């Protein structure tokens, strides 16, 4: 069983591949390595994707996400850096409090999504700044985008000397609290500097599995020691890209390049919750006019959950038809959901067919397979909100 975990837009097996600081450790642990977003990455370890997925849901899984881009934005004040970034993203960064994180995206002039990202407000000896994490397949263009538009307003620094790891699952918090007791006070989307096992880290209580957990930025030259420290904890096992994809799909979370692209707007993608009222009303970001029209008139299509009947999974690009056989949309992510023990998918359908409970057909290899529109997530989120 191998779910659809690779975006066609960012997979290029012919290009030279980079390696993360944990490459040798992955090989030592017996990982199957595959090309992903220009990197050689572990898709699974000897236990296999199914076992890794279920372990993360039951205990704690460790993910290498060092291929992601890490960026620091700094100006003379938080207001200056936040207002600069608001020119490119529709989130309310001016209202971002110290030690908090926010999900957002870059939009283009048509309201399409150039990339989605996480932004934290931190401070250190050099002052207040924004810490960003962007997708691996987009980081070169994101850096160019930031520098071209913000260089005269704030300093844009790629943190290429840092690795990024994620520990996820219901026992992740206990593991990190054992090593850094002050982490226990952090709630979902909190961000702070921590010393974990004597290693200075930037930790956010977040992740992309639907589980509680942390994403932790560490100096690249300490990454292997840090990973070994976490793997020495009895609750923790290594998890690869395959289970990362099935976990995020069960959680109803988007994969850039599949579920969100420049061809989708945040309104269509059901991501309007990430855009504060002030930004909706005032605009001031690329594509604001298009999004304001969609908020007023409704978007022509919507991202929805899809539950196929039977055991056959429906993969990305599978057409979705209504009861009469008229094509109404397409699946963007699909596969087997280990926690629900069956196939699950998400995709876009016309607004009229987006109501949960609507019967649809999935056109798989010339056959129409029954399915229905359902609400997401498929597995409840278990974030620690305090």
FIDOLO-300892 format. One record per residue (C-alpha): residue in three letters; x, y, z. Coordinates in nm, 2 decimals, always signed. Layout:
BEGIN
<node ala; <X; Y; Z>>
...
This chain:
BEGIN
<node unk; <+0.00; +0.00; +0.00>>
<node unk; <+0.15; +0.33; -0.11>>
<node unk; <-0.07; +0.64; -0.11>>
<node unk; <-0.05; +0.92; -0.35>>
<node unk; <+0.21; +1.12; -0.16>>
<node unk; <+0.40; +1.30; -0.43>>
<node unk; <+0.28; +1.62; -0.61>>
<node unk; <+0.35; +1.59; -0.98>>
<node unk; <+0.44; +1.96; -0.99>>
<node unk; <+0.74; +1.92; -0.76>>
<node unk; <+0.86; +1.57; -0.84>>
<node unk; <+1.15; +1.56; -1.08>>
<node unk; <+1.34; +1.23; -1.07>>
<node unk; <+1.59; +1.35; -1.34>>
<node unk; <+1.71; +1.66; -1.14>>
<node unk; <+2.01; +1.63; -0.91>>
<node unk; <+1.89; +1.56; -0.56>>
<node unk; <+1.98; +1.74; -0.24>>
<node unk; <+2.00; +1.57; +0.09>>
<node unk; <+1.88; +1.68; +0.44>>
<node unk; <+2.12; +1.67; +0.74>>
<node unk; <+1.94; +1.35; +0.85>>
<node unk; <+2.01; +1.16; +0.52>>
<node unk; <+2.27; +0.92; +0.68>>
<node unk; <+2.04; +0.85; +0.97>>
<node unk; <+1.75; +0.76; +0.74>>
<node unk; <+1.97; +0.51; +0.55>>
<node unk; <+2.10; +0.37; +0.88>>
<node unk; <+1.73; +0.32; +0.99>>
<node unk; <+1.66; +0.13; +0.67>>
<node unk; <+1.44; +0.39; +0.50>>
<node unk; <+1.33; +0.36; +0.14>>
<node unk; <+1.45; +0.68; -0.02>>
<node unk; <+1.26; +0.86; -0.30>>
<node unk; <+1.30; +1.19; -0.49>>
<node unk; <+1.06; +1.46; -0.35>>
<node unk; <+1.08; +1.83; -0.42>>
<node unk; <+1.44; +1.81; -0.52>>
<node unk; <+1.55; +1.61; -0.22>>
<node unk; <+1.62; +1.24; -0.15>>
<node unk; <+1.36; +1.17; +0.12>>
<node unk; <+1.24; +0.87; +0.32>>
<node unk; <+0.90; +0.74; +0.20>>
<node unk; <+0.89; +0.47; +0.47>>
<node unk; <+1.10; +0.26; +0.71>>
<node unk; <+1.10; -0.12; +0.74>>
<node unk; <+0.78; -0.13; +0.95>>
<node unk; <+0.59; +0.01; +0.65>>
<node unk; <+0.35; +0.30; +0.59>>
<node unk; <+0.05; +0.14; +0.75>>
<node unk; <+0.23; +0.07; +1.08>>
<node unk; <+0.40; +0.41; +1.08>>
<node unk; <+0.06; +0.58; +1.03>>
<node unk; <-0.11; +0.39; +1.31>>
<node unk; <+0.19; +0.45; +1.54>>
<node unk; <+0.16; +0.82; +1.49>>
<node unk; <-0.21; +0.81; +1.58>>
<node unk; <-0.14; +0.60; +1.89>>
<node unk; <+0.20; +0.73; +2.03>>
<node unk; <+0.45; +0.97; +1.87>>
<node unk; <+0.61; +0.98; +1.53>>
<node unk; <+0.92; +1.17; +1.42>>
<node unk; <+0.93; +1.33; +1.07>>
<node unk; <+1.22; +1.49; +0.88>>
<node unk; <+1.08; +1.80; +0.71>>
<node unk; <+1.42; +1.97; +0.67>>
<node unk; <+1.35; +2.00; +0.29>>
<node unk; <+1.10; +2.28; +0.38>>
<node unk; <+1.22; +2.64; +0.36>>
<node unk; <+1.29; +2.85; +0.67>>
<node unk; <+1.30; +3.22; +0.64>>
<node unk; <+1.35; +3.52; +0.88>>
<node unk; <+1.19; +3.86; +0.81>>
<node unk; <+1.30; +4.15; +1.02>>
<node unk; <+1.25; +4.53; +1.00>>
<node unk; <+1.29; +4.81; +1.25>>
<node unk; <+0.97; +4.70; +1.43>>
<node unk; <+0.71; +4.42; +1.42>>
<node unk; <+0.46; +4.67; +1.26>>
<node unk; <+0.70; +4.73; +0.98>>
<node unk; <+0.77; +4.36; +0.90>>
<node unk; <+0.41; +4.26; +0.95>>
<node unk; <+0.27; +4.53; +0.73>>
<node unk; <+0.53; +4.44; +0.46>>
<node unk; <+0.42; +4.08; +0.46>>
<node unk; <+0.06; +4.18; +0.45>>
<node unk; <+0.12; +4.32; +0.10>>
<node unk; <+0.18; +3.96; -0.02>>
<node unk; <-0.05; +3.75; +0.22>>
<node unk; <-0.41; +3.80; +0.33>>
<node unk; <-0.35; +3.71; +0.70>>
<node unk; <-0.36; +3.96; +0.99>>
<node unk; <+0.01; +3.97; +1.08>>
<node unk; <-0.02; +4.31; +1.25>>
<node unk; <-0.24; +4.14; +1.51>>
<node unk; <+0.00; +3.85; +1.56>>
<node unk; <+0.09; +3.84; +1.92>>
<node unk; <+0.45; +3.76; +2.05>>
<node unk; <+0.50; +3.38; +2.07>>
<node unk; <+0.21; +3.29; +1.83>>
<node unk; <+0.20; +3.14; +1.49>>
<node unk; <-0.04; +3.19; +1.20>>
<node unk; <-0.12; +2.99; +0.88>>
<node unk; <-0.14; +3.18; +0.56>>
<node unk; <-0.06; +3.18; +0.19>>
<node unk; <+0.09; +3.39; -0.09>>
<node unk; <-0.18; +3.49; -0.34>>
<node unk; <-0.14; +3.61; -0.70>>
<node unk; <-0.34; +3.88; -0.88>>
<node unk; <-0.62; +3.64; -0.96>>
<node unk; <-0.65; +3.52; -0.60>>
<node unk; <-0.48; +3.19; -0.68>>
<node unk; <-0.25; +3.04; -0.42>>
<node unk; <+0.12; +3.06; -0.49>>
<node unk; <+0.21; +2.87; -0.17>>
<node unk; <+0.09; +2.81; +0.18>>
<node unk; <+0.31; +2.88; +0.48>>
<node unk; <+0.34; +2.92; +0.85>>
<node unk; <+0.45; +3.25; +1.02>>
<node unk; <+0.56; +3.29; +1.38>>
<node unk; <+0.63; +3.61; +1.58>>
<node unk; <+0.95; +3.56; +1.78>>
<node unk; <+1.22; +3.77; +1.94>>
<node unk; <+1.59; +3.71; +2.02>>
<node unk; <+1.89; +3.92; +2.10>>
<node unk; <+1.86; +4.10; +1.76>>
<node unk; <+1.50; +4.19; +1.82>>
<node unk; <+1.14; +4.11; +1.71>>
<node unk; <+1.11; +3.92; +1.38>>
<node unk; <+0.89; +3.69; +1.18>>
<node unk; <+0.99; +3.32; +1.13>>
<node unk; <+0.84; +3.16; +0.82>>
<node unk; <+0.82; +2.80; +0.70>>
<node unk; <+0.74; +2.75; +0.33>>
<node unk; <+0.69; +2.44; +0.11>>
<node unk; <+1.00; +2.27; -0.03>>
<node unk; <+0.89; +2.27; -0.39>>
<node unk; <+0.82; +2.65; -0.37>>
<node unk; <+1.10; +2.78; -0.15>>
<node unk; <+1.32; +2.92; -0.43>>
<node unk; <+1.03; +3.11; -0.59>>
<node unk; <+0.90; +3.21; -0.25>>
<node unk; <+1.24; +3.36; -0.16>>
<node unk; <+1.25; +3.55; -0.49>>
<node unk; <+0.90; +3.67; -0.43>>
<node unk; <+0.98; +3.80; -0.08>>
<node unk; <+1.31; +3.96; -0.19>>
<node unk; <+1.16; +4.12; -0.50>>
<node unk; <+0.87; +4.28; -0.31>>
<node unk; <+1.00; +4.33; +0.05>>
<node unk; <+1.37; +4.39; +0.03>>
<node unk; <+1.33; +4.77; +0.06>>
<node unk; <+1.10; +4.72; +0.36>>
<node unk; <+1.26; +4.44; +0.56>>
<node unk; <+1.55; +4.21; +0.57>>
<node unk; <+1.48; +3.86; +0.41>>
<node unk; <+1.71; +3.59; +0.53>>
<node unk; <+1.70; +3.22; +0.42>>
<node unk; <+1.79; +3.00; +0.72>>
<node unk; <+1.97; +2.74; +0.51>>
<node unk; <+2.18; +2.63; +0.80>>
<node unk; <+1.88; +2.49; +0.99>>
<node unk; <+1.70; +2.15; +0.99>>
<node unk; <+1.33; +2.10; +1.07>>
<node unk; <+1.18; +1.80; +1.24>>
<node unk; <+0.82; +1.73; +1.35>>
<node unk; <+0.71; +1.51; +1.63>>
<node unk; <+0.34; +1.43; +1.61>>
<node unk; <+0.10; +1.21; +1.81>>
<node unk; <-0.09; +1.19; +2.14>>
<node unk; <+0.23; +1.12; +2.33>>
<node unk; <+0.45; +1.38; +2.16>>
<node unk; <+0.38; +1.65; +2.42>>
<node unk; <+0.49; +1.41; +2.70>>
<node unk; <+0.82; +1.34; +2.52>>
<node unk; <+0.91; +1.71; +2.46>>
<node unk; <+0.80; +1.80; +2.82>>
<node unk; <+1.04; +1.53; +2.95>>
<node unk; <+1.33; +1.70; +2.77>>
<node unk; <+1.21; +2.06; +2.80>>
<node unk; <+0.95; +2.11; +3.09>>
<node unk; <+0.86; +2.46; +2.98>>
<node unk; <+0.71; +2.33; +2.66>>
<node unk; <+0.41; +2.20; +2.86>>
<node unk; <+0.27; +2.55; +2.88>>
<node unk; <+0.26; +2.59; +2.51>>
<node unk; <-0.08; +2.56; +2.33>>
<node unk; <-0.17; +2.50; +1.97>>
<node unk; <+0.00; +2.75; +1.74>>
<node unk; <+0.24; +2.88; +2.02>>
<node unk; <+0.60; +2.95; +1.92>>
<node unk; <+0.91; +3.00; +2.13>>
<node unk; <+1.28; +2.93; +2.17>>
<node unk; <+1.35; +2.62; +2.37>>
<node unk; <+1.65; +2.43; +2.49>>
<node unk; <+1.59; +2.06; +2.42>>
<node unk; <+1.86; +1.82; +2.54>>
<node unk; <+2.10; +2.11; +2.55>>
<node unk; <+2.02; +2.21; +2.18>>
<node unk; <+1.88; +2.56; +2.12>>
<node unk; <+1.56; +2.52; +1.91>>
<node unk; <+1.27; +2.71; +1.77>>
<node unk; <+0.96; +2.52; +1.85>>
<node unk; <+0.60; +2.56; +1.75>>
<node unk; <+0.32; +2.35; +1.88>>
<node unk; <+0.18; +2.26; +1.54>>
<node unk; <+0.21; +2.01; +1.26>>
<node unk; <+0.04; +1.85; +0.96>>
<node unk; <-0.12; +1.53; +1.09>>
<node unk; <-0.42; +1.65; +1.28>>
<node unk; <-0.25; +1.53; +1.60>>
<node unk; <-0.10; +1.73; +1.88>>
<node unk; <+0.27; +1.78; +1.84>>
<node unk; <+0.56; +2.02; +1.76>>
<node unk; <+0.76; +2.13; +1.46>>
<node unk; <+1.12; +2.21; +1.58>>
<node unk; <+1.39; +2.40; +1.40>>
<node unk; <+1.75; +2.31; +1.50>>
<node unk; <+2.09; +2.40; +1.37>>
<node unk; <+2.18; +2.16; +1.09>>
<node unk; <+2.49; +2.04; +1.25>>
<node unk; <+2.29; +1.93; +1.56>>
<node unk; <+2.00; +1.77; +1.37>>
<node unk; <+2.13; +1.41; +1.38>>
<node unk; <+2.20; +1.43; +1.75>>
<node unk; <+1.86; +1.58; +1.81>>
<node unk; <+1.68; +1.32; +1.61>>
<node unk; <+1.87; +1.04; +1.79>>
<node unk; <+1.77; +1.20; +2.13>>
<node unk; <+1.40; +1.19; +2.03>>
<node unk; <+1.42; +0.84; +1.88>>
<node unk; <+1.57; +0.71; +2.21>>
<node unk; <+1.24; +0.80; +2.38>>
<node unk; <+1.03; +0.48; +2.40>>
<node unk; <+0.72; +0.64; +2.25>>
<node unk; <+0.89; +0.77; +1.93>>
<node unk; <+0.94; +0.59; +1.60>>
<node unk; <+1.06; +0.74; +1.26>>
<node unk; <+0.78; +0.81; +1.01>>
<node unk; <+0.82; +0.87; +0.63>>
<node unk; <+0.65; +1.07; +0.36>>
<node unk; <+0.40; +0.80; +0.29>>
<node unk; <+0.24; +0.81; +0.63>>
<node unk; <+0.27; +1.18; +0.65>>
<node unk; <+0.05; +1.20; +0.34>>
<node unk; <-0.21; +0.96; +0.47>>
<node unk; <-0.22; +1.13; +0.80>>
<node unk; <-0.27; +1.48; +0.65>>
<node unk; <-0.54; +1.34; +0.42>>
<node unk; <-0.74; +1.19; +0.71>>
<node unk; <-0.70; +1.53; +0.88>>
<node unk; <-0.85; +1.71; +0.57>>
<node unk; <-0.53; +1.92; +0.53>>
<node unk; <-0.42; +2.05; +0.18>>
<node unk; <-0.11; +1.94; +0.00>>
<node unk; <+0.03; +2.23; -0.21>>
<node unk; <+0.05; +2.13; -0.58>>
<node unk; <-0.24; +1.89; -0.54>>
<node unk; <-0.53; +2.04; -0.34>>
<node unk; <-0.42; +2.41; -0.37>>
<node unk; <-0.25; +2.57; -0.66>>
<node unk; <-0.26; +2.90; -0.85>>
<node unk; <-0.57; +2.76; -1.01>>
<node unk; <-0.76; +2.76; -0.67>>
<node unk; <-0.85; +3.05; -0.45>>
<node unk; <-0.87; +3.03; -0.07>>
<node unk; <-1.25; +3.07; -0.09>>
<node unk; <-1.28; +2.77; -0.32>>
<node unk; <-1.03; +2.57; -0.10>>
<node unk; <-1.25; +2.64; +0.21>>
<node unk; <-0.96; +2.83; +0.37>>
<node unk; <-1.14; +3.16; +0.43>>
<node unk; <-1.10; +3.10; +0.80>>
<node unk; <-0.73; +3.20; +0.76>>
<node unk; <-0.82; +3.55; +0.64>>
<node unk; <-0.92; +3.79; +0.92>>
<node unk; <-1.22; +4.02; +0.89>>
<node unk; <-1.00; +4.33; +0.86>>
<node unk; <-0.81; +4.18; +0.56>>
<node unk; <-1.13; +4.07; +0.39>>
<node unk; <-1.28; +4.42; +0.42>>
<node unk; <-0.97; +4.63; +0.35>>
<node unk; <-0.79; +4.41; +0.10>>
<node unk; <-0.44; +4.53; +0.01>>
<node unk; <-0.31; +4.19; -0.10>>
<node unk; <-0.28; +4.04; -0.45>>
<node unk; <-0.62; +3.91; -0.58>>
<node unk; <-0.82; +4.08; -0.30>>
<node unk; <-1.09; +4.20; -0.55>>
<node unk; <-1.15; +3.84; -0.68>>
<node unk; <-1.17; +3.70; -0.33>>
<node unk; <-1.41; +3.98; -0.22>>
<node unk; <-1.64; +3.89; -0.52>>
<node unk; <-1.63; +3.53; -0.42>>
<node unk; <-1.72; +3.60; -0.06>>
<node unk; <-2.01; +3.81; -0.18>>
<node unk; <-2.14; +3.59; -0.46>>
<node unk; <-2.01; +3.25; -0.36>>
<node unk; <-1.73; +3.06; -0.53>>
<node unk; <-1.83; +2.84; -0.83>>
<node unk; <-1.68; +2.53; -0.67>>
<node unk; <-1.57; +2.41; -0.33>>
<node unk; <-1.32; +2.17; -0.18>>
<node unk; <-1.50; +1.88; -0.02>>
<node unk; <-1.44; +1.54; +0.14>>
<node unk; <-1.53; +1.23; -0.06>>
<node unk; <-1.60; +0.89; +0.08>>
<node unk; <-1.59; +0.61; -0.18>>
<node unk; <-1.80; +0.30; -0.13>>
<node unk; <-1.62; -0.03; -0.12>>
<node unk; <-1.24; -0.07; -0.09>>
<node unk; <-1.11; +0.07; -0.41>>
<node unk; <-0.92; +0.40; -0.36>>
<node unk; <-0.97; +0.69; -0.59>>
<node unk; <-0.65; +0.88; -0.68>>
<node unk; <-0.58; +1.24; -0.78>>
<node unk; <-0.72; +1.34; -1.12>>
<node unk; <-1.02; +1.10; -1.09>>
<node unk; <-1.32; +1.27; -1.24>>
<node unk; <-1.63; +1.32; -1.01>>
<node unk; <-1.97; +1.29; -1.17>>
<node unk; <-2.32; +1.36; -1.04>>
<node unk; <-2.60; +1.10; -1.03>>
<node unk; <-2.68; +1.16; -1.40>>
<node unk; <-2.32; +1.11; -1.51>>
<node unk; <-2.24; +1.48; -1.56>>
<node unk; <-1.88; +1.56; -1.46>>
<node unk; <-1.89; +1.81; -1.18>>
<node unk; <-1.53; +1.80; -1.05>>
<node unk; <-1.21; +1.62; -0.98>>
<node unk; <-1.03; +1.45; -0.70>>
<node unk; <-0.71; +1.62; -0.59>>
<node unk; <-0.59; +1.38; -0.32>>
<node unk; <-0.70; +1.03; -0.25>>
<node unk; <-0.59; +0.70; -0.10>>
<node unk; <-0.64; +0.45; +0.18>>
<node unk; <-0.71; +0.59; +0.53>>
<node unk; <-0.56; +0.35; +0.78>>
<node unk; <-0.74; +0.50; +1.08>>
<node unk; <-1.08; +0.48; +0.91>>
<node unk; <-0.98; +0.15; +0.74>>
<node unk; <-1.11; +0.25; +0.40>>
<node unk; <-1.06; +0.48; +0.10>>
<node unk; <-1.09; +0.85; +0.14>>
<node unk; <-1.04; +1.15; -0.09>>
<node unk; <-1.08; +1.52; -0.12>>
<node unk; <-1.14; +1.73; -0.43>>
<node unk; <-1.34; +2.01; -0.59>>
<node unk; <-1.71; +1.99; -0.70>>
<node unk; <-1.95; +2.26; -0.82>>
<node unk; <-2.11; +2.46; -0.55>>
<node unk; <-2.45; +2.30; -0.61>>
<node unk; <-2.31; +1.95; -0.54>>
<node unk; <-2.10; +2.04; -0.23>>
<node unk; <-2.35; +1.96; +0.04>>
<node unk; <-2.25; +1.67; +0.27>>
<node unk; <-2.45; +1.36; +0.19>>
<node unk; <-2.47; +1.43; -0.18>>
<node unk; <-2.43; +1.11; -0.39>>
<node unk; <-2.17; +1.12; -0.66>>
<node unk; <-1.99; +0.88; -0.89>>
<node unk; <-1.61; +0.84; -0.93>>
<node unk; <-1.50; +0.76; -1.28>>
<node unk; <-1.22; +0.51; -1.23>>
<node unk; <-1.07; +0.33; -1.54>>
<node unk; <-1.40; +0.35; -1.73>>
<node unk; <-1.62; +0.25; -1.43>>
<node unk; <-1.85; +0.46; -1.23>>
<node unk; <-1.80; +0.39; -0.86>>
<node unk; <-2.05; +0.52; -0.60>>
<node unk; <-1.93; +0.77; -0.34>>
<node unk; <-2.07; +1.06; -0.14>>
<node unk; <-1.97; +1.41; -0.03>>
<node unk; <-1.88; +1.42; +0.34>>
<node unk; <-1.75; +1.68; +0.58>>
<node unk; <-1.39; +1.69; +0.68>>
<node unk; <-1.18; +1.59; +0.87>>
<node unk; <-1.21; +1.22; +0.84>>
<node unk; <-1.04; +1.18; +1.17>>
<node unk; <-1.10; +1.44; +1.44>>
<node unk; <-0.82; +1.69; +1.51>>
<node unk; <-0.65; +1.66; +1.85>>
<node unk; <-0.47; +1.99; +1.88>>
<node unk; <-0.39; +2.10; +2.23>>
<node unk; <-0.58; +2.43; +2.27>>
<node unk; <-0.54; +2.45; +2.65>>
